[in-house]
Amino acid sequence: MPSLEEFEETFWKRHSNPKSGWSRVLVLPVLLYAVYHRSWKLAVITVVFTAINPLLFSSPENNDAWMTQVVLAERWWTEEQEQGVIGVSYPNVLNLLNIPVTGYSFVSAYRKQPIRATLGGLASMILKLWYVGSLVRRYDEEMSE
């Protein structure tokens, strides 16, 4: 049986496959759709997919893809830099702002307000991509020194 460290390493390597990251980008729109249409089965399937997603893909052949860089930067930020992912300092404030935006999206979807749910979902995705983009820039700067 693999140790916790071996499992963690396997998890991160597989999660760094761009297919893992890009398929997870679709999770929020699918969950909003599920809530809007009261498809709790689709919501549960999506949550299960999110949980097992990093283990579904093999390790990437190289680290060149932007989404691979996202995962490497997230790991570097949380483990090596010992930073959290939510806070008042930049870029963590983007995730902090994302909490009410995502909540608004789900409430709007539940209330069957498609324009508000869509705009909230887009804002949430923009904040997340802005956050990870910032991490990648910091990671690239650190690695190039």
N, C-alpha and C positions, 0 to 999 in steps of 0.2 A: 504494500500500500504506500502510495507516495506521501511524502511529508507535506506539511502545510506550505513550506517554502517552495517545494517543487510544484505543488498545485498552483500557488500564486504566480510563479514564473510561467507556467503553461498558460494560465488564464490571461496574463498580460500579453504574451506572445500571440496567442490566438486572437485576442481582442484587437490587436494592432493590425490585423488583416483589414484592408480598406472595405471589404464587403461587410464586415461586422459593423464598422462605424457608419457607413452610408445606409445600411439597412435599418439601423437604429434611428436615423434621422426621420424615418417614416412613422415612428412609434406615436409621436404626439398627434399628427393628423388622424391616424387610425383610431386612437383612443377618443379623440374629439368626435369623430364620426360615430363611434360605438355609443358614446354617451348621448349624442343627438338623436340617434335612432333607437336608443334603449336596447342595444344589442349587447347584453351583458356577457353572452358567450364569446363574442368577438373581443370584448374588453379583457376577459380572462385569458383568452388565447394570446392576445397581444402582450399582456403582463408576463405570461409564462415565456413567450418568445424573448422578451427583453431580458429575463433572468438567465436563460440558457444561451442567448445569442453569442456571447464571447467564446463559448465552447463548440459552436457549430462550424467554425472555420479553422483552417490550418494556419500556421504561422506564415506571414508573407515572405516571399523570396528575397525581398530587400526592404529597406526603410525609406524609399524614395517618395512614396505616395503621400499626399498631404494628409489624408485621414490617418495614415500610420504615424505621421509626425504629431498629429493631435493626441493620439494615445500615448506616445512616448513623452510628449510634453506634460500631459496630465499626470503621468506616473512620476516624472521628474519633479513636478511642482508639489505633489502631495508627499512623496517619499524623501527625495533628496533635499528639497527646499523646506520640507516640513511645514507646508502651508495647508490651510483648509481650502474648501471650495466655496464657502459662503462667508462674507464679511463686509466690512465697510471700506476696506482698501481695494484699490484697483489691481487686478481685474475681478476679484471676488465679489465686488459690489454688483457686477452684472448678473451674477447668479442670485444675489439677494433681491435685486429688482425683478428678477424673473419669477419669483415665488408669487407675488400678487398678480402678475400678468398671466401666468399659467392658471392660477385660480379663477381669474376673471374669464378666461377662455372656457374652462370647464363649466362654470356657472352659466355662461351664455349658451353653451351647447345644451346643457340640461334644460334651460328655459326655452329652447328651440329658437334661438336668435342667431341664425346662420352667419350674418355679416359680422356681428360682434365676435362670435366664436372664431371665425376665420381670421379676422384682423388680430385678435388676441393671440391666436395660434401662430400667425406669421411674426408678430412682435416677439413672442417667446422664442421662436426658432432663430430670429435675428440676434436676440440677446445671447443665446447659447453659442451660435457661430462666432459672434463677436468675442465672447469669452475665450473659446478655444483658439481662435485666431490670435488673440493676444498672448495666450500661453505658448503657442508655436513660435511667435516672434521672440519672446523671451528665451525660450529653449534654444532657438537657432543662434541668438546672440551669445548665449552661454557656451554653446558647443563650438562656436567659431573662435573663441578666445584662446 
